[in-house]
Amino acid sequence: MSNTLKRTRIALLSGLTLSATLLAPLATAEVSGAVTVTNDYRFRGVSQTAGDPALQSNIDWSHESGFFVGAWGSNVDFDEPGYNGPDIEVDLYAGYYGEINDNTSYDLTLYRYNYPGESDLDYLEVSAGIDFSGFRAAYWFTNDYGGSDLDLHYTEINYGWAFAENWSVDLHYGYNFGDAIDDGEGFDSYSDYSVGVSTEVAGFGISVAYLDTDINGDYEVSSGLYKNSGTLLASVSYAF
């Protein structure tokens, strides 16, 4: 996702008139980003890199009013016999962040998932989230998952517990449902979950987690394309 998007494109993407905010003095705005290396890119429990490592990066522009825009990118691997899929995913997003009190905040975001070279897979998704005392709950929705014209819903709850300085236990549970994953034979929803620990060393963020789904039987994939079985997920990131 690139924060050098044209103002007009950002406005179209978000459905909001953001020009006044984006033209505000830079003194009231902040640019941040990160570069991450991980041993697998998992999206809601399913590998997007056929179980292989990924190099990822993001950059974000946030304004003191609460509006923000950003970009995120990663390598992907959807290749299968007779089909050479895209190699890169580039996601663009814009949204609003607000605080209810010192312990509670919320955010509303519009995402655009892009797959250069395979634009038929591109789609939009919206999300709404709330954070409270270490907990985060969020709901995501698209009516065109992967360019299929089918809906997909995702709900998640997360909890982070700082048990020592620069150390945190991270818990996650997500639930996927909708027509995009309903094959008409009983597989119409699944859960993904993870338990991990994260820390910061010399400016580098380090995270290790066990991640799995409740997908089993013929739908469980233990290696390669769309791997969804349990795995130890490790990542190292540097923020700037």
C-alpha positions in Angstrom: 0.0 0.0 0.0 1.6 3.4 -1.0 0.9 6.6 0.8 1.7 8.6 -2.3 -1.7 8.0 -3.8 -3.3 10.8 -5.7 -5.8 12.8 -3.6 -8.6 12.2 -6.1 -8.0 8.4 -6.0 -8.0 8.4 -2.2 -11.3 10.3 -2.2 -12.8 7.8 -4.7 -11.5 4.9 -2.7 -12.9 6.0 0.6 -16.1 7.5 -0.6 -15.3 10.5 1.5 -14.2 14.1 0.7 -10.7 14.0 2.2 -9.1 16.8 0.3 -9.3 19.4 3.1 -7.7 16.9 5.5 -5.0 15.9 3.1 -4.0 19.5 2.3 -3.5 20.3 6.0 0.0 21.2 7.1 2.3 18.3 7.6 3.0 19.4 11.1 -0.4 18.0 12.0 0.3 14.7 10.3 2.5 11.6 10.8 4.1 9.2 8.4 5.1 5.7 9.7 5.8 2.3 8.2 7.4 -1.1 8.7 9.2 -3.9 6.9 8.5 -7.4 7.9 9.9 -10.9 7.1 7.8 -13.9 8.0 8.0 -17.6 7.3 4.5 -17.8 5.9 1.9 -15.2 4.9 -1.4 -16.4 6.5 -4.6 -14.6 5.7 -7.3 -15.7 8.1 -5.6 -19.0 8.6 -4.9 -19.8 5.0 -1.4 -19.4 3.4 -1.1 -16.9 0.6 2.5 -18.0 -0.2 2.0 -21.8 -0.5 3.6 -22.1 3.0 6.7 -20.2 1.9 8.3 -17.1 3.4 7.1 -13.5 2.6 8.6 -10.1 2.6 6.1 -7.4 3.5 6.0 -3.7 3.9 3.6 -1.0 4.8 3.5 2.8 5.0 0.8 4.9 6.7 -0.2 8.6 6.7 -2.3 9.7 9.7 -3.8 13.1 10.5 -4.5 14.4 13.9 -8.2 14.7 12.9 -8.3 10.9 12.9 -8.2 10.3 9.1 -5.6 8.0 7.7 -4.5 6.3 4.5 -2.0 3.6 3.9 -0.6 0.9 1.7 0.6 -2.7 2.4 2.4 -5.1 0.1 3.6 -8.7 0.1 4.7 -11.5 -2.3 2.1 -14.2 -2.9 2.0 -17.6 -4.6 -1.3 -18.9 -6.1 0.4 -20.9 -8.9 -1.1 -24.3 -9.8 -0.9 -26.6 -12.9 -2.1 -24.6 -15.9 -2.4 -21.3 -14.0 0.3 -18.8 -13.2 -1.2 -16.6 -10.6 -0.1 -13.1 -9.3 3.2 -12.7 -7.5 2.4 -9.6 -5.5 -0.5 -8.3 -3.4 -0.8 -4.6 -2.9 -3.5 -3.3 -0.5 -4.7 0.2 -0.3 -6.7 1.6 2.6 -8.3 4.7 4.0 -10.3 5.2 7.2 -11.0 7.1 10.4 -9.8 6.5 13.9 -11.5 8.0 17.0 -11.2 7.8 20.8 -14.3 7.4 23.1 -12.2 7.7 26.3 -8.7 6.9 27.5 -9.4 3.1 27.3 -11.6 2.9 24.3 -11.1 3.7 20.6 -12.7 2.7 17.3 -11.8 2.7 13.6 -13.6 2.4 10.3 -11.6 1.4 7.2 -12.1 0.7 3.5 -9.6 -1.6 1.8 -8.8 -2.3 -1.8 -7.0 -5.6 -2.4 -5.0 -5.5 -5.6 -3.2 -8.3 -7.5 -1.1 -6.8 -10.3 -1.3 -8.9 -13.4 -4.5 -10.6 -12.3 -7.0 -7.7 -11.8 -10.0 -10.1 -11.9 -9.0 -11.0 -8.3 -9.2 -7.3 -7.0 -11.9 -6.5 -4.5 -13.1 -4.0 -1.9 -13.7 -4.7 1.8 -14.9 -2.6 4.7 -14.1 -3.1 8.4 -15.2 -1.7 11.8 -13.2 -2.3 14.9 -13.2 -1.3 18.6 -10.3 -1.5 21.1 -10.9 -1.7 24.9 -8.3 -2.4 27.6 -6.2 -4.7 25.6 -9.1 -6.3 23.7 -9.9 -5.7 20.0 -13.0 -6.8 18.2 -13.6 -6.2 14.5 -16.0 -7.1 11.7 -15.1 -7.3 8.0 -17.3 -7.5 5.0 -17.0 -7.8 1.2 -19.7 -8.6 -1.4 -17.1 -9.5 -4.0 -14.5 -11.7 -2.4 -11.6 -12.3 -4.9 -13.7 -10.8 -7.7 -16.3 -13.6 -7.4 -19.4 -11.5 -6.8 -19.9 -13.5 -3.6 -20.0 -12.2 -0.1 -17.6 -13.0 2.7 -17.9 -12.0 6.4 -15.1 -12.1 9.0 -15.4 -11.5 12.7 -12.4 -11.5 15.1 -11.5 -10.9 18.7 -8.0 -10.4 19.9 -6.3 -9.8 23.3 -2.8 -8.6 24.1 -1.4 -8.9 27.6 1.8 -7.1 28.5 3.3 -9.5 31.1 6.7 -7.8 31.2 8.4 -4.7 29.8 8.5 -5.1 26.0 6.8 -8.6 26.2 3.3 -9.5 25.3 1.1 -12.6 25.0 -1.1 -12.3 21.9 -4.4 -14.2 21.5 -6.6 -14.3 18.4 -9.8 -15.9 17.3 -11.5 -15.3 13.9 -14.6 -16.7 12.2 -15.2 -16.8 8.5 -18.6 -17.3 6.8 -20.4 -16.3 3.6 -21.3 -17.5 0.1 -17.7 -17.2 -1.0 -16.7 -20.3 1.1 -20.0 -22.2 0.9 -19.5 -25.1 -1.4 -23.0 -26.5 -0.9 -21.6 -29.6 0.8 -21.4 -28.6 4.4 -18.3 -26.4 4.3 -19.7 -22.9 4.7 -17.7 -21.5 7.7 -14.5 -22.0 9.6 -12.5 -20.6 12.5 -8.9 -19.6 12.7 -7.0 -18.9 16.0 -3.5 -18.3 17.3 -1.5 -18.0 20.5 1.7 -16.1 20.5 4.3 -14.0 22.2 5.9 -10.8 20.9 8.7 -8.5 22.0 11.1 -5.8 20.8 14.8 -6.1 20.7 17.1 -3.3 19.4 14.3 -1.7 17.5 13.1 -4.9 15.9 9.7 -6.4 16.6 9.8 -10.2 17.0 6.7 -12.4 17.1 6.3 -16.1 17.4 2.8 -17.8 17.4 1.1 -21.1 16.9 -1.7 -20.6 14.3 -4.3 -23.1 13.2 -7.9 -23.5 11.8 -10.7 -25.9 12.5 -10.7 -27.0 8.8 -10.3 -30.7 8.6 -11.0 -33.8 6.5 -10.8 -33.3 2.7 -10.6 -29.6 3.1 -7.4 -29.6 5.3 -4.3 -28.7 3.4 -1.0 -29.6 5.2 1.4 -28.2 2.6 1.8 -26.1 -0.5 -1.0 -24.1 -2.1 -3.5 -22.7 0.4 -2.0 -24.5 3.3 -4.4 -24.2 6.3 -3.1 -26.7 8.9 -1.4 -25.7 12.1 2.0 -24.0 11.9 4.5 -22.1 13.9 4.4 -18.6 12.5 7.5 -16.3 13.1 8.1 -12.8 12.0 10.7 -10.0 12.4 9.8 -6.4 11.6 11.4 -3.0 11.7 9.3 0.1 12.1 10.2 3.6 10.9 
